[in-house]
């Protein structure tokens, strides 16, 4: 059976980073199975061939990609909410599949509008990629002891309760929902980050290896020098500063190792930091890498690194590293262990010396690196294909639709949550605190 799906993504889709990659790969795998999908998103971002995108009202004074927390998201989300309701009334979806907490709130509004106007009430599936309040703290947009922390935490609980089913990108995320928000195992299901292993694969053929050599030369890296690759957003909570400190520590210990740090924003400021650390000629910042070019750039790497500091966010880049057959040095956080298991090389988050030591181990022990790379790629192929995620989503959609067909089924998922909000003494103004955009 195929479904008419309305997807909500309160972000500048498409913008070549982890959260967007998960959204795009989900869309592609659902479309390949014949499902009809419409995506509602912000006015900014790149169009993707073959994906039906409906954008919110253009805001001429805010162009470009919106990354990180921003007060501008208040009116971005309001505009997207109106657009989503309009499209929902037009397409009358079977399923509303919403990403991020803002998207879940907007999806619930569309769900209620459809029901109040006499249309079929579609189940709301919330694609959860991390705790709202925890990530706002990680991004330094919210203080745990500040006046907005408690109402934001309460708002997060309410939004979680609005969904008919919550899908997490990691088992760690599911545990957070059960432990911190008291959700039952029946409501929460994990659809882990996956990878297209036919797109992300090592450079094996002679033309592919020659292309790697040319790219290294373009980046100013000698052909026989080893390369550490990073691909993702550049930010303190992503561990970019710690990675540069580790590169500084290895500058004299491994003089023939280069770091290719790919991503955005803040490229110029990180170049300045690298120069201050004396890393000219050792660290390259190619900037934003289009998703279709990511395998080509990762192929020049000998070791991949994921120094993320967050304890709640996913780490989709790791699955891409694995499919490329690269040994992975990662922060010692739950999501890294969940993906890599015993095949990862781990360093304490924020500890540049330990990160440098793990990188040095991978760069100098060729036998270890070769074994880890081969086993990680084999694991990616066997366990992490997007087809498996598609089957999981189809089962979730089917189960929620069947619940609605059960006799005497009463569906009021958010009523208690909304009442709880006012019973706690919050005002309507507490809903309108600054929100953030995931990375």
matplotlib code that plots the C-alpha trace (Angstrom):
import matplotlib.pyplot as plt

x = [0.0, 1.3, 0.6, 0.1, 2.6, 2.9, 6.4, 7.2, 10.8, 11.3, 14.8, 16.5, 16.1, 18.3, 21.6, 24.1, 24.4, 23.4, 19.8, 19.0, 20.7, 18.4, 15.3, 16.4, 17.4, 14.0, 12.2, 14.2, 13.6, 9.9, 9.5, 11.3, 8.6, 5.8, 4.7, 3.6, 5.3, 5.0, 7.6, 6.8, 9.9, 11.3, 11.7, 15.5, 17.4, 18.1, 15.5, 16.1, 15.1, 12.2, 11.2, 7.9, 8.8, 6.3, 8.1, 6.8, 6.3, 9.5, 11.2, 13.4, 15.5, 16.6, 18.3, 20.8, 21.0, 19.7, 22.0, 21.7, 19.4, 17.8, 15.0, 14.1, 12.8, 9.8, 8.3, 9.9, 7.9, 4.7, 4.9, 5.6, 2.7, 0.3, 1.8, 1.6, -2.1, -2.8, -1.1, -2.6, -6.1, -5.1, -3.5, -5.4, -2.5, -2.8, 0.2, 1.9, 5.6, 7.2, 10.9, 12.2, 10.1, 8.9, 7.8, 5.9, 4.0, 3.3, 2.2, -0.2, -1.7, -2.3, -3.7, -6.2, -7.2, -8.0, -10.1, -12.0, -12.9, -14.4, -11.5, -9.8, -7.4, -4.0, -1.6, 1.3, 4.7, 7.4, 10.9, 12.9, 16.6, 17.5, 16.1, 15.0, 16.2, 19.4, 20.4, 19.6, 21.9, 24.6, 24.2, 24.5, 21.1, 19.6, 21.0, 20.1, 19.6, 18.0, 14.4, 13.4, 14.8, 11.8, 9.0, 11.0, 11.4, 7.7, 7.0, 9.2, 7.2, 3.9, 5.1, 6.3, 2.8, 1.2, 2.6, 0.9, 4.3, 7.8, 10.7, 14.2, 17.4, 19.2, 18.5, 20.1, 17.3, 14.7, 16.2, 16.1, 12.4, 11.6, 13.8, 13.4, 9.9, 8.2, 7.1, 6.3, 8.2, 5.1, 5.1, 8.8, 10.5, 14.1, 14.8, 18.6, 20.6, 21.5, 23.7, 23.6, 26.7, 26.6, 27.1, 29.5, 32.3, 36.1, 38.1, 39.2, 39.6, 42.6, 40.5, 39.0, 42.5, 43.8, 40.9, 41.8, 45.4, 44.2, 41.9, 44.7, 46.9, 44.1, 43.9, 47.7, 48.3, 51.2, 50.1, 52.0, 50.8, 48.0, 44.7, 42.2, 38.8, 35.8, 32.5, 29.7, 28.8, 31.6, 30.7, 32.0, 29.4, 30.5, 34.0, 35.6, 37.7, 38.9, 39.8, 42.0, 43.7, 44.3, 45.8, 48.1, 49.3, 50.1, 51.8, 55.3, 54.5, 53.1, 54.5, 53.2, 49.5, 46.9, 43.4, 40.6, 37.8, 34.7, 31.6, 30.2, 29.4, 32.2, 34.8, 36.8, 36.8, 38.1, 40.8, 41.9, 42.0, 44.0, 46.5, 46.8, 47.7, 50.3, 48.5, 48.9, 49.5, 48.4, 44.7, 42.4, 38.9, 37.1, 33.9, 30.4, 30.6, 27.5, 26.0, 26.6, 30.4, 30.8, 32.0, 34.6, 36.0, 35.8, 37.7, 40.9, 40.9, 42.9, 41.1, 37.7, 36.8, 33.6, 34.5, 30.9, 30.3, 26.5, 25.2, 21.7, 22.2, 22.6, 25.7, 24.7, 28.2, 29.6, 27.6, 28.9, 32.5, 31.8, 30.5, 33.7, 35.8, 37.5, 38.6, 36.7, 37.9, 34.9, 33.9, 33.1, 29.3, 26.4, 25.5, 29.0, 29.1, 25.6, 26.8, 30.4, 30.4, 33.8, 35.0, 35.4, 38.4, 37.1, 38.3, 36.8, 34.6, 36.5, 39.9, 42.2, 45.1, 43.1, 41.6, 45.2, 46.3, 43.5, 44.1, 47.8, 47.0, 44.8, 47.4, 50.4, 48.9, 48.1, 47.1, 44.6, 43.2, 42.8, 41.0, 38.7, 37.9, 37.0, 34.8, 33.0, 32.2, 30.9, 28.7, 27.4, 26.4, 24.9, 23.0, 22.6, 20.8, 18.0, 15.7, 15.5, 14.4, 11.7, 10.3, 10.2, 8.4, 5.9, 5.2, 4.8, 2.4, 0.3, 0.1, -1.1, -3.7, -5.0, -5.4, -7.7, -9.9, -10.3, -14.0, -14.7, -11.1, -11.0, -8.0, -7.1, -3.3, -2.6, -5.5, -4.0, -0.6, -2.1, -4.1, -0.9, 0.8, -1.7, -2.1, 1.7, 1.1, 2.6, 1.1, 0.6, 3.6, 5.8, 5.2, 7.0, 10.5, 13.5, 13.7, 16.6, 17.5, 19.2, 22.5]
y = [0.0, 3.5, 6.6, 10.3, 11.9, 15.5, 16.1, 19.2, 20.4, 23.7, 24.3, 25.8, 22.6, 21.5, 22.7, 19.9, 18.9, 16.0, 16.8, 17.6, 14.5, 12.3, 14.1, 13.8, 10.1, 9.4, 11.2, 9.3, 5.9, 6.5, 7.8, 4.8, 2.6, 4.6, 6.9, 10.4, 13.0, 16.8, 18.7, 22.0, 23.9, 27.4, 29.9, 29.5, 26.4, 24.6, 22.7, 19.0, 17.4, 15.1, 16.3, 18.3, 21.3, 23.9, 26.9, 29.4, 33.1, 34.7, 37.0, 39.3, 40.6, 37.1, 35.1, 32.3, 29.3, 29.6, 27.5, 27.4, 29.1, 32.3, 34.6, 35.0, 31.4, 32.7, 34.3, 31.6, 29.0, 31.1, 31.5, 27.8, 26.9, 28.8, 27.3, 23.8, 24.1, 25.5, 22.5, 20.0, 21.2, 20.9, 17.5, 15.8, 13.5, 10.0, 10.8, 13.9, 13.2, 16.1, 16.7, 18.5, 19.9, 23.0, 20.7, 18.5, 21.5, 22.7, 19.2, 19.0, 22.4, 21.0, 17.8, 19.7, 22.0, 19.0, 17.3, 20.5, 21.1, 17.6, 15.9, 12.6, 13.1, 11.9, 10.4, 12.6, 11.0, 13.0, 12.4, 13.3, 14.1, 15.3, 17.0, 20.6, 22.1, 20.1, 21.1, 24.8, 24.6, 22.9, 25.8, 28.4, 29.7, 28.7, 28.6, 25.7, 28.2, 30.9, 32.0, 30.4, 26.9, 25.5, 26.8, 25.5, 22.1, 22.1, 23.1, 20.2, 17.8, 19.1, 18.8, 15.3, 14.4, 15.8, 13.1, 9.8, 8.1, 9.4, 8.1, 8.7, 8.6, 6.8, 4.4, 7.0, 9.4, 6.8, 6.3, 10.1, 10.1, 7.2, 8.3, 12.1, 12.4, 9.2, 8.0, 4.4, 2.0, 1.6, 5.3, 5.5, 3.6, 4.0, 4.3, 4.8, 6.9, 5.0, 5.4, 4.7, 2.4, 2.4, 6.1, 6.3, 3.8, 3.7, 4.8, 1.4, 1.7, 3.4, 6.3, 6.9, 6.8, 9.2, 11.5, 11.4, 12.4, 15.3, 16.5, 16.3, 18.4, 21.0, 21.2, 21.6, 18.2, 16.1, 12.7, 10.6, 12.5, 11.1, 13.0, 13.3, 14.2, 15.8, 16.6, 18.5, 21.8, 23.9, 24.9, 24.6, 22.0, 20.0, 19.9, 22.0, 23.9, 20.7, 19.2, 22.2, 21.9, 18.2, 19.1, 21.6, 18.9, 16.6, 19.2, 18.2, 14.6, 13.8, 16.4, 14.7, 14.6, 17.1, 17.9, 18.6, 20.1, 20.4, 22.3, 25.7, 28.2, 30.4, 29.1, 32.4, 32.5, 28.9, 29.7, 32.5, 30.1, 27.6, 30.3, 31.4, 27.8, 27.7, 25.3, 27.0, 24.4, 21.6, 22.3, 23.0, 24.4, 23.7, 25.2, 23.9, 20.6, 19.7, 16.4, 14.8, 15.7, 14.4, 10.8, 12.3, 14.5, 11.8, 9.4, 11.3, 10.5, 7.9, 8.5, 10.2, 12.1, 13.0, 15.1, 16.1, 17.3, 16.9, 14.0, 14.0, 14.8, 12.1, 11.6, 10.8, 11.6, 8.5, 6.1, 7.9, 7.5, 3.8, 3.2, 4.9, 2.2, 4.7, 4.1, 6.5, 8.4, 9.7, 11.4, 8.9, 9.7, 7.2, 7.7, 7.0, 3.7, 2.9, 3.2, 2.1, -0.4, -2.0, -0.8, 2.8, 4.6, 6.9, 10.0, 11.9, 14.8, 18.1, 16.5, 17.5, 15.5, 12.2, 13.1, 13.6, 10.3, 8.3, 10.0, 9.2, 5.6, 5.3, 7.2, 5.2, 1.7, 0.7, -2.8, -1.6, 1.1, -1.3, -3.9, -1.3, 0.3, -3.0, -4.1, -0.8, -0.8, -4.4, -3.4, -0.4, -2.6, -5.4, -3.3, 0.3, 0.5, 3.0, 0.2, -1.0, 2.4, 2.6, -0.7, 0.6, 3.8, 1.8, -0.4, 2.7, 4.4, 1.2, 0.6, 4.2, 4.1, 0.8, 2.3, 4.9, 2.2, 0.4, 0.7, 3.3, 4.6, 8.1, 10.2, 13.3, 13.1, 16.6, 17.6, 16.6, 18.1, 21.5, 21.5, 20.6, 23.6, 26.0, 24.0, 24.6, 28.3, 29.3, 31.9, 31.7, 34.0, 31.2, 29.3, 32.1, 31.7, 31.5, 28.3, 26.7, 24.8, 21.4, 20.6]
z = [0.0, -0.8, 1.2, 0.6, 3.0, 4.1, 5.5, 7.6, 8.0, 9.8, 8.3, 5.2, 3.2, 1.4, 2.8, 2.8, 6.4, 8.7, 9.6, 6.0, 4.7, 6.9, 5.6, 2.0, 2.2, 3.9, 1.1, -1.6, -0.1, 0.4, -3.1, -4.5, -2.9, -4.7, -1.9, -2.8, -0.7, -0.3, 1.8, 3.5, 4.6, 4.9, 2.1, 2.1, 0.8, -2.4, -4.4, -5.1, -8.4, -8.0, -4.6, -4.4, -2.1, -0.8, 0.7, 3.3, 2.5, 1.3, 3.8, 1.7, 4.6, 5.6, 2.8, 2.8, 5.0, 8.6, 10.8, 14.6, 17.1, 16.0, 17.1, 13.4, 13.6, 15.5, 12.3, 10.1, 11.9, 12.0, 8.2, 7.8, 10.0, 7.7, 4.6, 6.0, 7.0, 3.5, 1.8, 4.2, 3.3, -0.4, -0.4, 2.5, 3.5, 4.9, 7.2, 8.6, 9.1, 11.0, 11.7, 14.8, 17.6, 15.7, 12.9, 15.3, 16.6, 13.1, 12.1, 15.0, 14.0, 10.5, 11.9, 14.1, 11.2, 9.0, 11.7, 12.7, 9.0, 8.7, 7.0, 7.9, 10.8, 9.7, 12.3, 13.3, 13.2, 15.0, 13.6, 16.8, 16.4, 19.9, 23.0, 22.3, 25.6, 25.7, 22.2, 22.9, 25.9, 23.6, 21.2, 24.0, 23.3, 26.6, 30.1, 32.4, 35.3, 33.1, 33.3, 30.0, 30.7, 32.7, 30.3, 27.3, 28.9, 29.6, 26.0, 24.8, 26.9, 25.5, 21.9, 22.4, 23.7, 20.5, 18.3, 17.7, 17.4, 18.0, 15.8, 17.1, 15.0, 17.8, 20.6, 22.9, 21.8, 22.6, 26.1, 26.7, 25.9, 28.1, 31.0, 31.0, 29.5, 30.7, 27.3, 26.9, 24.7, 22.6, 21.6, 20.8, 18.0, 16.7, 13.0, 13.1, 10.7, 7.6, 4.5, 0.8, 0.6, -3.2, -3.3, -0.3, -1.1, -1.2, -4.2, -5.6, -9.3, -11.0, -12.3, -8.8, -7.1, -9.8, -9.0, -5.3, -6.1, -8.3, -5.5, -2.9, -5.2, -5.7, -1.9, -1.6, -0.1, -1.3, -2.8, -0.2, 2.9, 5.1, 5.5, 8.4, 7.1, 8.9, 7.2, 9.0, 10.5, 12.0, 15.6, 19.1, 20.1, 17.1, 18.5, 15.8, 18.2, 19.9, 16.6, 15.7, 19.1, 18.4, 15.0, 16.8, 19.1, 16.2, 14.1, 15.2, 16.2, 12.7, 10.3, 7.2, 8.2, 6.9, 8.1, 5.6, 7.7, 5.4, 6.3, 7.3, 8.8, 10.3, 7.9, 8.0, 11.8, 11.9, 9.3, 11.6, 14.6, 12.6, 11.6, 15.2, 16.1, 13.4, 11.2, 7.8, 5.2, 7.5, 7.8, 4.7, 4.9, 1.6, 2.9, 2.2, 0.3, -1.9, -0.7, -4.1, -3.8, -0.3, -1.3, -3.6, -0.8, 1.9, -0.5, 0.0, 3.8, 5.6, 8.9, 9.7, 12.8, 14.7, 17.8, 18.5, 22.1, 22.3, 24.4, 22.7, 19.0, 16.4, 14.3, 10.8, 9.4, 11.1, 8.9, 5.8, 7.2, 7.7, 4.2, 2.9, 4.6, 6.9, 10.5, 12.7, 15.7, 17.7, 20.9, 23.7, 23.7, 23.6, 20.0, 18.8, 20.6, 19.3, 15.7, 15.9, 18.7, 19.3, 15.9, 17.0, 18.5, 21.2, 23.0, 25.9, 24.6, 24.7, 25.5, 22.7, 23.9, 23.9, 20.5, 19.2, 20.7, 19.1, 15.7, 16.0, 16.7, 13.6, 11.4, 12.5, 12.8, 9.2, 10.0, 12.6, 10.3, 7.4, 9.6, 11.1, 7.8, 6.2, 9.1, 9.3, 5.6, 5.9, 8.8, 6.9, 3.9, 6.0, 8.6, 7.6, 4.2, 3.8, 2.5, 6.1, 7.3, 4.6, 5.8, 9.4, 8.4, 6.4, 9.4, 11.6, 9.2, 8.8, 12.5, 13.3, 10.5, 11.7, 15.2, 13.8, 12.2, 15.5, 16.8, 19.5, 19.2, 20.6, 19.5, 21.5, 21.7, 22.8, 25.0, 28.3, 27.3, 26.5, 29.8, 31.7, 30.3, 31.8, 35.0, 35.6, 35.6, 32.3, 30.0, 26.3, 26.0, 27.2, 23.9, 22.1, 23.5, 21.1, 19.1, 17.4, 14.3, 14.5, 13.1]

ax = plt.figure().add_subplot(projection="3d")
ax.plot(x, y, z, "-o")
ax.set_aspect("equal")
plt.show()
